Amino acid sequence: MAHACAAALRLPDRGWSGVLLTGPSGAGKSDLLLRLMDHGWRAVADDYAQVWRSQQRLYARAPDRIFGRMEIRGLGITPIPALPFSRVDLIVRCVDQPPERLPEPAFQSLADVPVPTIDIQALNASAPARLAVALRALGAGRPLAY
């Protein structure tokens, strides 16, 4: 179980491709998930995600008790459309400080699967667009840094 949100974007060349949003409580994970949904992404899990390895790939899903639900500040627990699971192609660390302009490629291993990892300020207005660019770059075989 990971303290993380998960979301997926349907890409024309490879189907659903997902991200795992990690970071401390209050880092903006759920806020970013909500904004991603507003940009055509689908929620997979809010707050906690079960992760597992299959065929050398990482996958995530919401625990049964929170599947299809999201805690939205000021509204409470709200039903949302959600995917039952998604492949995780990118781990996003939600950070307070601006990330490096030209970071070295980074990876994080979960369930013994190394996954490309980036830092992002979750509450930054451009965060949803940055994540979409990063996810598409991964599929094109490009590194996430120069």
C-alpha positions as CSV (number, residue, x, y, z in Angstrom):
1,M,0.0,0.0,0.0
2,A,1.4,3.4,-0.9
3,H,0.3,6.8,0.4
4,A,-0.4,8.1,-3.1
5,C,-2.9,9.1,-5.6
6,A,-3.0,7.5,-9.0
7,A,-4.4,8.7,-12.3
8,A,-4.2,7.6,-15.9
9,L,-4.3,9.3,-19.3
10,R,-5.4,7.4,-22.5
11,L,-2.7,7.9,-25.1
12,P,-3.4,7.1,-28.7
13,D,-0.2,5.0,-29.2
14,R,-0.4,2.9,-26.0
15,G,-3.7,3.1,-24.2
16,W,-4.0,3.9,-20.6
17,S,-0.7,5.2,-19.1
18,G,-0.6,6.0,-15.4
19,V,1.1,8.2,-12.8
20,L,1.5,7.7,-9.1
21,L,1.4,11.0,-7.2
22,T,3.5,10.8,-4.0
23,G,4.4,13.2,-1.3
24,P,3.7,14.2,2.3
25,S,0.2,14.9,3.6
26,G,-0.8,18.4,2.4
27,A,1.5,18.4,-0.6
28,G,-1.4,18.8,-3.1
29,K,-1.7,15.2,-4.4
30,S,-5.5,15.2,-4.3
31,D,-5.7,18.7,-5.6
32,L,-3.6,17.7,-8.6
33,L,-5.6,14.6,-9.1
34,L,-8.8,16.7,-9.3
35,R,-7.2,19.1,-11.8
36,L,-5.9,16.1,-13.9
37,M,-9.5,14.8,-14.1
38,D,-10.6,18.2,-15.4
39,H,-8.0,17.8,-18.2
40,G,-9.3,14.4,-19.4
41,W,-7.4,12.1,-17.1
42,R,-9.2,9.3,-15.1
43,A,-8.8,8.8,-11.4
44,V,-7.5,5.4,-10.2
45,A,-7.0,6.1,-6.5
46,D,-7.2,9.0,-4.1
47,D,-5.0,9.0,-1.0
48,Y,-4.0,5.3,-1.0
49,A,-3.1,3.0,-3.8
50,Q,-2.3,-0.7,-3.8
51,V,0.7,-1.4,-6.1
52,W,1.9,-4.6,-7.5
53,R,4.2,-6.0,-10.1
54,S,3.2,-8.1,-13.1
55,Q,5.3,-8.9,-16.2
56,Q,8.0,-6.5,-15.1
57,R,5.5,-3.6,-15.0
58,L,4.0,-1.7,-12.0
59,Y,0.3,-1.4,-11.6
60,A,-1.9,0.5,-9.1
61,R,-5.5,0.3,-7.9
62,A,-7.6,1.8,-5.2
63,P,-8.4,-0.3,-2.1
64,D,-12.0,-1.6,-2.4
65,R,-13.3,0.7,0.5
66,I,-12.3,3.9,-1.4
67,F,-12.6,2.9,-5.0
68,G,-14.6,5.5,-6.9
69,R,-14.4,8.0,-4.1
70,M,-12.4,11.1,-3.5
71,E,-12.0,13.4,-0.5
72,I,-12.4,17.0,-1.8
73,R,-11.7,19.7,0.7
74,G,-14.8,21.7,1.5
75,L,-17.1,19.0,-0.1
76,G,-16.2,15.8,1.8
77,I,-16.2,12.3,0.3
78,T,-17.5,12.5,-3.2
79,P,-18.2,9.8,-5.8
80,I,-16.0,10.1,-8.9
81,P,-15.6,8.0,-12.1
82,A,-12.6,5.8,-11.7
83,L,-10.6,3.2,-13.6
84,P,-10.3,-0.2,-11.7
85,F,-6.5,-0.2,-12.2
86,S,-3.8,1.3,-14.3
87,R,-0.2,0.6,-15.4
88,V,2.2,3.0,-13.6
89,D,4.6,4.5,-16.1
90,L,5.7,7.5,-14.0
91,I,6.1,8.4,-10.3
92,V,5.6,12.0,-9.5
93,R,7.0,13.4,-6.2
94,C,5.0,16.4,-5.1
95,V,7.4,18.9,-3.7
96,D,7.3,22.3,-2.1
97,Q,10.4,23.8,-3.8
98,P,10.8,24.3,-7.6
99,P,12.4,21.3,-9.1
100,E,15.8,21.6,-10.9
101,R,15.5,23.1,-14.4
102,L,17.5,20.3,-16.0
103,P,17.5,17.3,-13.7
104,E,19.3,14.0,-14.3
105,P,17.0,11.1,-15.1
106,A,15.7,9.5,-11.9
107,F,14.1,6.2,-11.0
108,Q,12.3,4.9,-8.0
109,S,11.8,1.2,-7.4
110,L,8.4,-0.1,-6.1
111,A,7.7,-3.8,-6.0
112,D,11.2,-4.3,-7.6
113,V,10.2,-2.3,-10.7
114,P,12.3,0.8,-11.5
115,V,9.9,3.6,-12.6
116,P,11.0,7.0,-14.0
117,T,10.4,9.7,-11.4
118,I,10.1,13.4,-11.6
119,D,9.5,16.2,-9.0
120,I,6.7,18.7,-9.5
121,Q,5.1,21.4,-7.5
122,A,1.6,19.9,-7.4
123,L,-0.2,23.3,-6.8
124,N,1.5,25.0,-9.7
125,A,-1.0,25.9,-12.4
126,S,1.0,24.1,-15.1
127,A,1.4,20.8,-13.2
128,P,-1.3,18.9,-15.3
129,A,0.3,20.0,-18.6
130,R,3.8,19.1,-17.3
131,L,2.6,15.6,-16.4
132,A,1.0,15.1,-19.8
133,V,4.2,16.1,-21.5
134,A,6.3,13.9,-19.3
135,L,4.1,10.9,-19.9
136,R,4.1,11.4,-23.6
137,A,7.9,11.8,-23.6
138,L,8.3,8.4,-21.8
139,G,6.2,6.7,-24.5
140,A,8.4,8.2,-27.3
141,G,11.5,6.7,-25.6
142,R,12.8,10.1,-24.7
143,P,14.4,10.6,-21.3
144,L,12.8,13.0,-18.9
145,A,15.9,15.2,-18.7
146,Y,18.6,16.3,-21.2
